Amino acid sequence: MSDGSRDAGQAIDAALAERMDMTAQGRASGLRLRDGVLSLVLDVGGLDPAGRDALAEKVTQAGRDHPGITDVRIAMTAERSAAPVIVAVGSGKGGVGKSTLAVNLAVALKRLGKRVGMVDADIYGPSLPRLLASEGQRPEAEGKRLIPVPNAQGIPMLSMGHLAKPGQAIAWRGPMAGNALGQLIDADWRGTELLIVDLPPGTGDVQLTMIQRYKPAGAVIVSTPQDLALIDAARAISFFDQAKVPVIGMVENMAGYVCPHCGEVSDPFGSGGAEAEAAAMGLAFLGRVPLDIALRRASDEGQPPAAGDDPVGAPFRAIAERVAHWLDAQRTGAPIG
Ligand SMILES: Nc1ncnc2c1ncn2[C@@H]1O[C@H](COP(=O)(O)OP(=O)(O)OP(=O)(O)O)[C@@H](O)[C@H]1O
C-alpha cells in the first residue's frame, strides 16, 4: 500500500477549506497544498471574462491571506459540475460502525480539498442526521429535485431521516425503498464532486438498486475483526464484485480497546482479522479504527472526530488519504499502490 499523502498533498485545514469554499462560491475543487503553494480548480462556467477574472483575483487573495500560504495557482475550467462520483460505504452486517466511518471519511475527504456530499441510503434506519447534527431539518425542493440539507461540517446531505417524521417507522417494500433512494441521489448536488453513500447493511434490494442504477466508482467495506462479521463482509465484497463495482479496500473497526482508566490495550473482538481477510482476497487494507468511547460520545453529539486534530480522528484522516489517492489514480489512470 502506498502512502496516499504523496499524491493528496498536505491536509487542508477546515478553516482554509471553508474560506476557499465561501470565496469561490462553491466553484473551487481539487484543493491541494504542497510546500506553501495552494493549487485548485476553479469552475468559471457561466461567468463573463470580467466576472471570471474578479473571482480568480478574490480566490487568490483569500488563499494568500491564509497563514502559511505563499502562492495560489488556479486552473480554470468552464465545465459546470457533472453528476458527482459516488463512493459507497457498505458492510455485510449491521452495527459494525459503517455510518460512523462514512461520516468521518466524508469529513476527512473534505479537509483534503474534495467537495463532498453525503446520502444516507439506510432507508429503514437512517442515522446520518444525528451523526451530522442536522436532525429536524427538512430539505426544500426545486421542481422535482430535492435540495440537500446543510450542516456545520459543510457537507450537504440527504437522508430519509429528513423526510420521515422523528421516530416514524419506515416499513416500505424493496421497490419503494429503491425509489426513495433515487430521490436522494438524483437531488440537486450542484457543486458536489464526490458523494459518499452510506448503504444499509447487507446485500438486499436497496443496495442492488443503488449499484445497478447509480454505479458507484468504488466501495469501502467496513468490518469488525471477529470471524462472523468477516464472513458477512466477504459476502458484501462478492456482491460488489459481481456488480463490477471496484472495492477500494477494507476498514477494520472496533479493534484494540484502550482502557480510558489504565491505558491497557485489549482486543474485545480480536484484531487484524480484516487485514488478513483483505490480504487473502487481494484487496487493499485501508486502516484500523480502535474501539474508543471518545469516538462514540463525539459521534452521538454530532461532532465527527475527523473534523478536529486530536488522535481520535487520526485513523479516519489516514483512511481518507488512501481513498483520495485511489480516486485520483482512477481519474488520471496512474497506478495505485
Ligand atoms: N470505533 C468505535 N468505537 C466506539 N464506538 C463505535 C465505534 N464505531 C462505531 N461505534 C458506535 O457503535 C454504534 C454503531 O455504529 P454505526 O451506527 O456507525 O454502525 P452501523 O454499522 O452504521 O450500524 P447500522 O447497521 O445500524 O447502520 C454507534 O453507537 C457508534 O457510535
The ligand as an SDF file (V2000), in Angstrom:
LIG
                    3D

 31 33  0  0  0  0  0  0  0  0999 V2000
  -14.6340    2.5080   16.8220 N   0  0  0  0  0  0  0  0  0  0  0  0
  -15.6780    2.7160   17.6070 C   0  0  0  0  0  0  0  0  0  0  0  0
  -15.5330    2.8960   18.9400 N   0  0  0  0  0  0  0  0  0  0  0  0
  -16.6050    3.0860   19.7610 C   0  0  0  0  0  0  0  0  0  0  0  0
  -17.8680    3.1240   19.3340 N   0  0  0  0  0  0  0  0  0  0  0  0
  -18.0740    2.9580   17.9970 C   0  0  0  0  0  0  0  0  0  0  0  0
  -17.0120    2.7540   17.0760 C   0  0  0  0  0  0  0  0  0  0  0  0
  -17.5570    2.6460   15.8280 N   0  0  0  0  0  0  0  0  0  0  0  0
  -18.8830    2.7730   15.9800 C   0  0  0  0  0  0  0  0  0  0  0  0
  -19.2070    2.9540   17.2720 N   0  0  0  0  0  0  0  0  0  0  0  0
  -20.5410    3.1000   17.8570 C   0  0  0  0  0  0  0  0  0  0  0  0
  -21.2510    1.8960   17.5430 O   0  0  0  0  0  0  0  0  0  0  0  0
  -22.6260    2.1910   17.2570 C   0  0  0  0  0  0  0  0  0  0  0  0
  -22.9710    1.6750   15.8450 C   0  0  0  0  0  0  0  0  0  0  0  0
  -22.2280    2.4320   14.9140 O   0  0  0  0  0  0  0  0  0  0  0  0
  -22.8420    2.8330   13.4920 P   0  0  0  0  0  0  0  0  0  0  0  0
  -24.2290    3.3700   13.6420 O   0  0  0  0  0  0  0  0  0  0  0  0
  -21.8260    3.6670   12.7980 O   0  0  0  0  0  0  0  0  0  0  0  0
  -22.8970    1.3830   12.8440 O   0  0  0  0  0  0  0  0  0  0  0  0
  -23.5780    0.8920   11.5030 P   0  0  0  0  0  0  0  0  0  0  0  0
  -22.7730   -0.2400   11.0300 O   0  0  0  0  0  0  0  0  0  0  0  0
  -23.7710    2.0260   10.5730 O   0  0  0  0  0  0  0  0  0  0  0  0
  -24.9580    0.4020   12.0630 O   0  0  0  0  0  0  0  0  0  0  0  0
  -26.3480    0.1240   11.2880 P   0  0  0  0  0  0  0  0  0  0  0  0
  -26.3260   -1.2990   10.9840 O   0  0  0  0  0  0  0  0  0  0  0  0
  -27.3660    0.4920   12.3190 O   0  0  0  0  0  0  0  0  0  0  0  0
  -26.3850    1.0080   10.0830 O   0  0  0  0  0  0  0  0  0  0  0  0
  -22.7580    3.6960   17.4030 C   0  0  0  0  0  0  0  0  0  0  0  0
  -23.2190    3.9770   18.7090 O   0  0  0  0  0  0  0  0  0  0  0  0
  -21.3480    4.2220   17.2410 C   0  0  0  0  0  0  0  0  0  0  0  0
  -21.1230    5.4500   17.9260 O   0  0  0  0  0  0  0  0  0  0  0  0
  1  2  1  0
  2  3  1  0
  2  7  2  0
  3  4  2  0
  4  5  1  0
  5  6  2  0
  6  7  1  0
  6 10  1  0
  7  8  1  0
  8  9  2  0
  9 10  1  0
 10 11  1  0
 11 12  1  0
 11 30  1  0
 12 13  1  0
 13 14  1  0
 13 28  1  0
 14 15  1  0
 15 16  1  0
 16 17  2  0
 16 18  1  0
 16 19  1  0
 19 20  1  0
 20 21  2  0
 20 22  1  0
 20 23  1  0
 23 24  1  0
 24 25  2  0
 24 26  1  0
 24 27  1  0
 28 29  1  0
 28 30  1  0
 30 31  1  0
M  END
$$$$
